[in-house]
Amino acid sequence: MVKQDVAILFSGGRDSLALYALAMAGYHPEIQRPRKIHLIHMLNGMARFPEFPKRRFEKARDILVKQVPDRQECPESTYVELDMGRLFQGLWLDTYEILMPKFGGKNLVCVACKLGMHAKAIIYCVTNYVPLLLAGYASRQAYYPEQTPVFMERMEHLSQHFGISTKYPIYSDFQEEDTARHLLEDFGLPSTGGGERKCMFCQTLTTAGPEEIGAYLDEMIPKIQDYIEFFLSGKIRKAAEIFPPGNKWALQG
């Protein structure tokens, strides 16, 4: 069987670290051992301790490589950082005074952030010929609106439009935190988390439900789809025009 590349949205937290370990070992039925693993860390402009994910990757790689007897069978790993701060601004921060009333007054900042991350990841996967994108979403964290079926299913459809398969292999398995810890400890990896509280928005209150999340995504995904298509085709001006600076609304008024 021909091995392919795989990309993982990587925060350095328990779940994304567990995904990395499973990909290296090839133990999960949805994650066959790949040729190369691309760990994609997203910079949204709101995270503290930016060196943490890279250091955790480097340590984990050193530990995992030693567990593969034949180094030729060990997938190559690469860590990349992608800045999606401007896209995050366009999806929420620039115009949230306008967006919140449209969607029931709900705080959808994390939905917008994750949508931007998936958009950037799709662009990366297309340009680097990576057919599979993995995200370490877990059912125990469904209180995060971006880790709910209404969000996840739409991201699958968005990526499919560009020929990329997005999967969430551990969503059902990691119903309890102890499962994630147990797996990491089985691989000799740190199990204390650490990536979960690095973003300034990680404890933001939101009562958004499937209706508001779905309505927001249904409005923004067509824009994101256009953005990705323009970006990939080199139409940079058209891509930029999709999300103009929010203060232009005031100037136009």
Phi and psi in degrees as GROMACS dihedral restraints (atoms count N, CA, C in turn):
[ dihedral_restraints ]
;  ai    aj    ak    al  type     phi  dphi    fc
    3     4     5     6     1   -74.8    20    10
    4     5     6     7     1   126.6    20    10
    6     7     8     9     1   -79.8    20    10
    7     8     9    10     1   143.3    20    10
    9    10    11    12     1  -120.2    20    10
   10    11    12    13     1   166.5    20    10
   12    13    14    15     1   -79.7    20    10
   13    14    15    16     1   155.4    20    10
   15    16    17    18     1  -136.7    20    10
   16    17    18    19     1   144.2    20    10
   18    19    20    21     1  -113.6    20    10
   19    20    21    22     1   144.6    20    10
   21    22    23    24     1  -128.2    20    10
   22    23    24    25     1   128.3    20    10
   24    25    26    27     1   -69.1    20    10
   25    26    27    28     1   115.9    20    10
   27    28    29    30     1  -121.3    20    10
   28    29    30    31     1   115.0    20    10
   30    31    32    33     1   -99.0    20    10
   31    32    33    34     1   -19.9    20    10
   33    34    35    36     1    95.3    20    10
   34    35    36    37     1    -3.7    20    10
   36    37    38    39     1   -78.9    20    10
   37    38    39    40     1  -179.4    20    10
   39    40    41    42     1   -55.7    20    10
   40    41    42    43     1   -49.8    20    10
   42    43    44    45     1   -70.4    20    10
   43    44    45    46     1   -43.2    20    10
   45    46    47    48     1   -70.1    20    10
   46    47    48    49     1   -31.8    20    10
   48    49    50    51     1   -66.8    20    10
   49    50    51    52     1   -39.3    20    10
   51    52    53    54     1   -63.9    20    10
   52    53    54    55     1   -39.5    20    10
   54    55    56    57     1   -59.8    20    10
   55    56    57    58     1   -42.4    20    10
   57    58    59    60     1   -61.1    20    10
   58    59    60    61     1   -44.7    20    10
   60    61    62    63     1   -62.6    20    10
   61    62    63    64     1   -42.6    20    10
   63    64    65    66     1   -65.6    20    10
   64    65    66    67     1   -37.9    20    10
   66    67    68    69     1   -66.9    20    10
   67    68    69    70     1   -40.4    20    10
   69    70    71    72     1   -63.6    20    10
   70    71    72    73     1   -38.7    20    10
   72    73    74    75     1   -85.8    20    10
   73    74    75    76     1   -26.8    20    10
   75    76    77    78     1    71.3    20    10
   76    77    78    79     1    29.6    20    10
   78    79    80    81     1   -89.3    20    10
   79    80    81    82     1   -15.4    20    10
   81    82    83    84     1   -94.0    20    10
   82    83    84    85     1   138.0    20    10
   84    85    86    87     1   -60.9    20    10
   85    86    87    88     1   -24.0    20    10
   87    88    89    90     1   -94.9    20    10
   88    89    90    91     1    -2.6    20    10
   90    91    92    93     1  -130.4    20    10
   91    92    93    94     1    84.1    20    10
   93    94    95    96     1   -70.1    20    10
   94    95    96    97     1   148.7    20    10
   96    97    98    99     1   -57.2    20    10
   97    98    99   100     1   120.0    20    10
   99   100   101   102     1   -86.2    20    10
  100   101   102   103     1   174.4    20    10
  102   103   104   105     1   -75.7    20    10
  103   104   105   106     1   -42.2    20    10
  105   106   107   108     1  -147.7    20    10
  106   107   108   109     1   142.4    20    10
  108   109   110   111     1  -111.4    20    10
  109   110   111   112     1   124.1    20    10
  111   112   113   114     1  -104.2    20    10
  112   113   114   115     1   109.1    20    10
  114   115   116   117     1   -90.2    20    10
  115   116   117   118     1   114.3    20    10
  117   118   119   120     1  -104.0    20    10
  118   119   120   121     1   113.5    20    10
  120   121   122   123     1  -103.4    20    10
  121   122   123   124     1   126.0    20    10
  123   124   125   126     1   -96.1    20    10
  124   125   126   127     1   134.8    20    10
  126   127   128   129     1  -104.6    20    10
  127   128   129   130     1   112.0    20    10
  129   130   131   132     1  -101.2    20    10
  130   131   132   133     1     1.1    20    10
  132   133   134   135     1    86.0    20    10
  133   134   135   136     1    -0.4    20    10
  135   136   137   138     1  -123.1    20    10
  136   137   138   139     1     9.6    20    10
  138   139   140   141     1   -97.6    20    10
  139   140   141   142     1   144.8    20    10
  141   142   143   144     1   -98.2    20    10
  142   143   144   145     1   164.4    20    10
  144   145   146   147     1    51.6    20    10
  145   146   147   148     1    59.1    20    10
  147   148   149   150     1   -64.7    20    10
  148   149   150   151     1   -18.6    20    10
  150   151   152   153     1   -82.2    20    10
  151   152   153   154     1   -13.5    20    10
  153   154   155   156     1   -58.0    20    10
  154   155   156   157     1   -51.2    20    10
  156   157   158   159     1   -60.4    20    10
  157   158   159   160     1   -40.3    20    10
  159   160   161   162     1   -64.9    20    10
  160   161   162   163     1   -43.0    20    10
  162   163   164   165     1   -65.0    20    10
  163   164   165   166     1   -38.8    20    10
  165   166   167   168     1   -66.4    20    10
  166   167   168   169     1   -39.7    20    10
  168   169   170   171     1   -59.7    20    10
  169   170   171   172     1   -48.8    20    10
  171   172   173   174     1   -61.3    20    10
  172   173   174   175     1   -41.4    20    10
  174   175   176   177     1   -67.7    20    10
  175   176   177   178     1   -43.6    20    10
  177   178   179   180     1   -63.7    20    10
  178   179   180   181     1   -41.4    20    10
  180   181   182   183     1   -59.6    20    10
  181   182   183   184     1   -44.6    20    10
  183   184   185   186     1   -61.0    20    10
  184   185   186   187     1   -39.6    20    10
  186   187   188   189     1   -70.4    20    10
  187   188   189   190     1   -44.6    20    10
  189   190   191   192     1   -71.1    20    10
  190   191   192   193     1   -36.9    20    10
  192   193   194   195     1   -60.9    20    10
  193   194   195   196     1   -35.9    20    10
  195   196   197   198     1   -68.8    20    10
  196   197   198   199     1   -13.8    20    10
  198   199   200   201     1   -92.8    20    10
  199   200   201   202     1    -0.4    20    10
  201   202   203   204     1  -105.2    20    10
  202   203   204   205     1   111.5    20    10
  204   205   206   207     1   -58.9    20    10
  205   206   207   208     1   -44.6    20    10
  207   208   209   210     1  -100.2    20    10
  208   209   210   211     1   106.6    20    10
  210   211   212   213     1   -61.3    20    10
  211   212   213   214     1   -24.2    20    10
  213   214   215   216     1   -67.7    20    10
  214   215   216   217     1   -23.0    20    10
  216   217   218   219     1   -87.6    20    10
  217   218   219   220     1    -6.9    20    10
  219   220   221   222     1   -81.6    20    10
  220   221   222   223     1   125.1    20    10
  222   223   224   225     1   -63.8    20    10
  223   224   225   226     1   144.6    20    10
  225   226   227   228     1   -70.5    20    10
  226   227   228   229     1   143.3    20    10
  228   229   230   231     1  -122.1    20    10
  229   230   231   232     1   138.7    20    10
  231   232   233   234     1  -136.1    20    10
  232   233   234   235     1   142.3    20    10
  234   235   236   237     1  -112.9    20    10
  235   236   237   238     1   124.7    20    10
  237   238   239   240     1  -127.9    20    10
  238   239   240   241     1   148.5    20    10
  240   241   242   243     1  -114.8    20    10
  241   242   243   244     1   128.8    20    10
  243   244   245   246     1  -119.5    20    10
  244   245   246   247     1   130.8    20    10
  246   247   248   249     1   -89.2    20    10
  247   248   249   250     1   117.9    20    10
  249   250   251   252     1  -120.3    20    10
  250   251   252   253     1    22.6    20    10
  252   253   254   255     1   -62.2    20    10
  253   254   255   256     1   -41.9    20    10
  255   256   257   258     1   -65.9    20    10
  256   257   258   259     1   -39.3    20    10
  258   259   260   261     1   -65.8    20    10
  259   260   261   262     1   -38.6    20    10
  261   262   263   264     1   -59.9    20    10
  262   263   264   265     1   -43.3    20    10
  264   265   266   267     1   -59.0    20    10
  265   266   267   268     1   -47.4    20    10
  267   268   269   270     1   -65.7    20    10
  268   269   270   271     1   -31.1    20    10
  270   271   272   273     1   -81.0    20    10
  271   272   273   274     1   -21.7    20    10
  273   274   275   276     1  -152.2    20    10
  274   275   276   277     1   -57.6    20    10
  276   277   278   279     1   -61.1    20    10
  277   278   279   280     1   -37.9    20    10
  279   280   281   282     1   -66.8    20    10
  280   281   282   283     1   -31.0    20    10
  282   283   284   285     1  -134.1    20    10
  283   284   285   286     1    31.3    20    10
  285   286   287   288     1   -67.5    20    10
  286   287   288   289     1   -22.3    20    10
  288   289   290   291     1   -63.6    20    10
  289   290   291   292     1   -30.7    20    10
  291   292   293   294     1   -85.4    20    10
  292   293   294   295     1   -39.1    20    10
  294   295   296   297     1   -73.6    20    10
  295   296   297   298     1   -40.1    20    10
  297   298   299   300     1   -58.8    20    10
  298   299   300   301     1   -47.2    20    10
  300   301   302   303     1   -61.6    20    10
  301   302   303   304     1   -29.0    20    10
  303   304   305   306     1   -69.6    20    10
  304   305   306   307     1   -25.2    20    10
  306   307   308   309     1  -122.2    20    10
  307   308   309   310     1    50.2    20    10
  309   310   311   312     1    70.8    20    10
  310   311   312   313     1    18.6    20    10
  312   313   314   315     1    70.0    20    10
  313   314   315   316     1    17.3    20    10
  315   316   317   318     1   -87.5    20    10
  316   317   318   319     1   150.0    20    10
  318   319   320   321     1   -85.7    20    10
  319   320   321   322     1   110.8    20    10
  321   322   323   324     1  -114.3    20    10
  322   323   324   325     1    26.7    20    10
  324   325   326   327     1   -61.0    20    10
  325   326   327   328     1   -40.6    20    10
  327   328   329   330     1   -74.1    20    10
  328   329   330   331     1   -30.5    20    10
  330   331   332   333     1   -64.1    20    10
  331   332   333   334     1   -45.0    20    10
  333   334   335   336     1   -62.7    20    10
  334   335   336   337     1   -42.9    20    10
  336   337   338   339     1   -60.9    20    10
  337   338   339   340     1   -48.0    20    10
  339   340   341   342     1   -68.1    20    10
  340   341   342   343     1   -33.5    20    10
  342   343   344   345     1   -61.5    20    10
  343   344   345   346     1   -42.9    20    10
  345   346   347   348     1   -62.6    20    10
  346   347   348   349     1   -39.3    20    10
  348   349   350   351     1   -62.8    20    10
  349   350   351   352     1   -44.6    20    10
  351   352   353   354     1   -64.9    20    10
  352   353   354   355     1   -37.6    20    10
  354   355   356   357     1   -61.9    20    10
  355   356   357   358     1   -47.3    20    10
  357   358   359   360     1   -64.6    20    10
  358   359   360   361     1   -37.0    20    10
  360   361   362   363     1   -66.4    20    10
  361   362   363   364     1   -38.3    20    10
  363   364   365   366     1   -62.7    20    10
  364   365   366   367     1   -45.3    20    10
  366   367   368   369     1   -58.5    20    10
  367   368   369   370     1   -44.8    20    10
  369   370   371   372     1   -61.6    20    10
  370   371   372   373     1   -45.9    20    10
  372   373   374   375     1   -64.2    20    10
  373   374   375   376     1   -40.9    20    10
  375   376   377   378     1   -64.8    20    10
  376   377   378   379     1   -46.4    20    10
  378   379   380   381     1   -74.0    20    10
  379   380   381   382     1   -20.5    20    10
  381   382   383   384     1  -111.6    20    10
  382   383   384   385     1    12.2    20    10
  384   385   386   387     1    58.0    20    10
  385   386   387   388     1    47.9    20    10
  387   388   389   390     1  -107.9    20    10
  388   389   390   391     1   110.8    20    10
  390   391   392   393     1   -81.4    20    10
  391   392   393   394     1   -14.7    20    10
  393   394   395   396     1  -129.1    20    10
  394   395   396   397     1   128.8    20    10
  396   397   398   399     1  -117.9    20    10
  397   398   399   400     1   128.1    20    10
  399   400   401   402     1  -113.7    20    10
  400   401   402   403     1   141.5    20    10
  402   403   404   405     1  -128.2    20    10
  403   404   405   406     1   136.7    20    10
  405   406   407   408     1   -88.3    20    10
  406   407   408   409     1    47.4    20    10
  408   409   410   411     1   -74.7    20    10
  409   410   411   412     1   145.9    20    10
  411   412   413   414     1  -134.4    20    10
  412   413   414   415     1   141.6    20    10
  414   415   416   417     1   -63.1    20    10
  415   416   417   418     1   -26.9    20    10
  417   418   419   420     1   -67.2    20    10
  418   419   420   421     1   -16.3    20    10
  420   421   422   423     1  -109.0    20    10
  421   422   423   424     1    29.3    20    10
  423   424   425   426     1   -69.5    20    10
  424   425   426   427     1    -5.0    20    10
  426   427   428   429     1   -71.1    20    10
  427   428   429   430     1   -17.6    20    10
  429   430   431   432     1   -80.2    20    10
  430   431   432   433     1   123.5    20    10
  432   433   434   435     1   -60.8    20    10
  433   434   435   436     1   -24.6    20    10
  435   436   437   438     1   -83.5    20    10
  436   437   438   439     1    -1.8    20    10
  438   439   440   441     1  -114.2    20    10
  439   440   441   442     1    41.3    20    10
  441   442   443   444     1  -120.8    20    10
  442   443   444   445     1   156.2    20    10
  444   445   446   447     1   -55.1    20    10
  445   446   447   448     1   -36.4    20    10
  447   448   449   450     1   -61.8    20    10
  448   449   450   451     1   -34.9    20    10
  450   451   452   453     1   -79.3    20    10
  451   452   453   454     1   -47.5    20    10
  453   454   455   456     1   -62.9    20    10
  454   455   456   457     1   -41.9    20    10
  456   457   458   459     1   -64.0    20    10
  457   458   459   460     1   -38.7    20    10
  459   460   461   462     1   -68.4    20    10
  460   461   462   463     1   -33.9    20    10
  462   463   464   465     1   -68.9    20    10
  463   464   465   466     1   -34.9    20    10
  465   466   467   468     1   -60.8    20    10
  466   467   468   469     1   -46.4    20    10
  468   469   470   471     1   -66.3    20    10
  469   470   471   472     1   -39.3    20    10
  471   472   473   474     1   -61.7    20    10
  472   473   474   475     1   -46.9    20    10
  474   475   476   477     1   -68.1    20    10
  475   476   477   478     1   -35.5    20    10
  477   478   479   480     1   -60.7    20    10
  478   479   480   481     1   -32.8    20    10
  480   481   482   483     1   -58.9    20    10
  481   482   483   484     1   -28.4    20    10
  483   484   485   486     1  -105.7    20    10
  484   485   486   487     1    14.0    20    10
  486   487   488   489     1    79.9    20    10
  487   488   489   490     1    16.5    20    10
  489   490   491   492     1  -110.5    20    10
  490   491   492   493     1   136.6    20    10
  492   493   494   495     1   -97.4    20    10
  493   494   495   496     1   123.2    20    10
  495   496   497   498     1  -106.6    20    10
  496   497   498   499     1   129.1    20    10
  498   499   500   501     1  -132.7    20    10
  499   500   501   502     1   158.7    20    10
  501   502   503   504     1  -128.3    20    10
  502   503   504   505     1    75.5    20    10
  504   505   506   507     1   -64.0    20    10
  505   506   507   508     1   -27.3    20    10
  507   508   509   510     1  -105.3    20    10
  508   509   510   511     1     8.5    20    10
  510   511   512   513     1   -56.8    20    10
  511   512   513   514     1   -48.6    20    10
  513   514   515   516     1   -80.4    20    10
  514   515   516   517     1   -35.2    20    10
  516   517   518   519     1   -65.7    20    10
  517   518   519   520     1   -37.1    20    10
  519   520   521   522     1   -95.3    20    10
  520   521   522   523     1    52.0    20    10
  522   523   524   525     1   -70.2    20    10
  523   524   525   526     1   -25.6    20    10
  525   526   527   528     1  -123.4    20    10
  526   527   528   529     1   144.9    20    10
  528   529   530   531     1   -62.3    20    10
  529   530   531   532     1   -33.1    20    10
  531   532   533   534     1   -62.2    20    10
  532   533   534   535     1   -30.8    20    10
  534   535   536   537     1   -64.0    20    10
  535   536   537   538     1   -44.5    20    10
  537   538   539   540     1   -63.0    20    10
  538   539   540   541     1   -44.1    20    10
  540   541   542   543     1   -62.4    20    10
  541   542   543   544     1   -43.6    20    10
  543   544   545   546     1   -60.9    20    10
  544   545   546   547     1   -45.0    20    10
  546   547   548   549     1   -61.5    20    10
  547   548   549   550     1   -46.7    20    10
  549   550   551   552     1   -61.6    20    10
  550   551   552   553     1   -42.2    20    10
  552   553   554   555     1   -66.8    20    10
  553   554   555   556     1   -31.9    20    10
  555   556   557   558     1   -61.0    20    10
  556   557   558   559     1   -32.4    20    10
  558   559   560   561     1   -90.9    20    10
  559   560   561   562     1     0.8    20    10
  561   562   563   564     1    74.6    20    10
  562   563   564   565     1    24.0    20    10
  564   565   566   567     1  -102.5    20    10
  565   566   567   568     1   158.0    20    10
  567   568   569   570     1   -62.6    20    10
  568   569   570   571     1   135.7    20    10
  570   571   572   573     1  -117.7    20    10
  571   572   573   574     1    14.3    20    10
  573   574   575   576     1   -92.4    20    10
  574   575   576   577     1    11.8    20    10
  576   577   578   579     1    75.2    20    10
  577   578   579   580     1  -141.1    20    10
  579   580   581   582     1   121.1    20    10
  580   581   582   583     1   -30.8    20    10
  582   583   584   585     1   -89.3    20    10
  583   584   585   586     1   -11.1    20    10
  585   586   587   588     1   -75.2    20    10
  586   587   588   589     1   -23.7    20    10
  588   589   590   591     1  -119.1    20    10
  589   590   591   592     1    32.0    20    10
  591   592   593   594     1   -92.5    20    10
  592   593   594   595     1   -19.8    20    10
  594   595   596   597     1   -91.2    20    10
  595   596   597   598     1   142.2    20    10
  597   598   599   600     1   -64.8    20    10
  598   599   600   601     1   -19.2    20    10
  600   601   602   603     1   -99.1    20    10
  601   602   603   604     1     6.6    20    10
  603   604   605   606     1   -65.7    20    10
  604   605   606   607     1   -22.7    20    10
  606   607   608   609     1  -112.9    20    10
  607   608   609   610     1    18.4    20    10
  609   610   611   612     1   -67.2    20    10
  610   611   612   613     1   131.4    20    10
  612   613   614   615     1   -70.8    20    10
  613   614   615   616     1   132.9    20    10
  615   616   617   618     1  -147.3    20    10
  616   617   618   619     1   139.2    20    10
  618   619   620   621     1  -114.9    20    10
  619   620   621   622     1    20.5    20    10
  621   622   623   624     1   -64.4    20    10
  622   623   624   625     1   136.1    20    10
  624   625   626   627     1  -110.6    20    10
  625   626   627   628     1  -175.5    20    10
  627   628   629   630     1   -55.5    20    10
  628   629   630   631     1   -35.3    20    10
  630   631   632   633     1   -64.3    20    10
  631   632   633   634     1   -49.4    20    10
  633   634   635   636     1   -69.5    20    10
  634   635   636   637     1   -41.1    20    10
  636   637   638   639     1   -61.7    20    10
  637   638   639   640     1   -47.2    20    10
  639   640   641   642     1   -63.5    20    10
  640   641   642   643     1   -41.5    20    10
  642   643   644   645     1   -64.2    20    10
  643   644   645   646     1   -42.2    20    10
  645   646   647   648     1   -62.5    20    10
  646   647   648   649     1   -47.4    20    10
  648   649   650   651     1   -64.5    20    10
  649   650   651   652     1   -38.1    20    10
  651   652   653   654     1   -65.1    20    10
  652   653   654   655     1   -26.9    20    10
  654   655   656   657     1   -82.0    20    10
  655   656   657   658     1   -37.4    20    10
  657   658   659   660     1   -88.0    20    10
  658   659   660   661     1   -29.9    20    10
  660   661   662   663     1   -61.0    20    10
  661   662   663   664     1   -41.7    20    10
  663   664   665   666     1   -58.7    20    10
  664   665   666   667     1   -36.0    20    10
  666   667   668   669     1   -67.5    20    10
  667   668   669   670     1   -43.6    20    10
  669   670   671   672     1   -62.9    20    10
  670   671   672   673     1   -40.1    20    10
  672   673   674   675     1   -61.4    20    10
  673   674   675   676     1   -44.3    20    10
  675   676   677   678     1   -62.8    20    10
  676   677   678   679     1   -42.6    20    10
  678   679   680   681     1   -57.9    20    10
  679   680   681   682     1   -47.9    20    10
  681   682   683   684     1   -62.8    20    10
  682   683   684   685     1   -44.4    20    10
  684   685   686   687     1   -63.6    20    10
  685   686   687   688     1   -43.1    20    10
  687   688   689   690     1   -64.0    20    10
  688   689   690   691     1   -43.9    20    10
  690   691   692   693     1   -61.8    20    10
  691   692   693   694     1   -46.4    20    10
  693   694   695   696     1   -68.0    20    10
  694   695   696   697     1   -27.0    20    10
  696   697   698   699     1   -92.1    20    10
  697   698   699   700     1     3.4    20    10
  699   700   701   702     1    81.6    20    10
  700   701   702   703     1    11.9    20    10
  702   703   704   705     1   -90.0    20    10
  703   704   705   706     1    72.7    20    10
  705   706   707   708     1   -65.0    20    10
  706   707   708   709     1   -40.9    20    10
  708   709   710   711     1   -62.8    20    10
  709   710   711   712     1   -44.7    20    10
  711   712   713   714     1   -63.7    20    10
  712   713   714   715     1   -37.9    20    10
  714   715   716   717     1   -63.3    20    10
  715   716   717   718     1   -43.2    20    10
  717   718   719   720     1   -66.8    20    10
  718   719   720   721     1   -32.2    20    10
  720   721   722   723     1   -70.1    20    10
  721   722   723   724     1   -17.9    20    10
  723   724   725   726     1   -67.7    20    10
  724   725   726   727     1   -35.1    20    10
  726   727   728   729     1  -126.0    20    10
  727   728   729   730     1    77.5    20    10
  729   730   731   732     1   -71.2    20    10
  730   731   732   733     1   157.9    20    10
  732   733   734   735     1   -53.4    20    10
  733   734   735   736     1   140.1    20    10
  735   736   737   738     1   -61.3    20    10
  736   737   738   739     1   -33.0    20    10
  738   739   740   741     1   -69.5    20    10
  739   740   741   742     1    -8.0    20    10
  741   742   743   744     1   -68.5    20    10
  742   743   744   745     1   -25.6    20    10
  744   745   746   747     1   -61.0    20    10
  745   746   747   748     1   -42.9    20    10
  747   748   749   750     1   -66.5    20    10
  748   749   750   751     1   -41.2    20    10
  750   751   752   753     1   -65.3    20    10
  751   752   753   754     1   -37.0    20    10
  753   754   755   756     1   -70.6    20    10
  754   755   756   757     1   -29.7    20    10
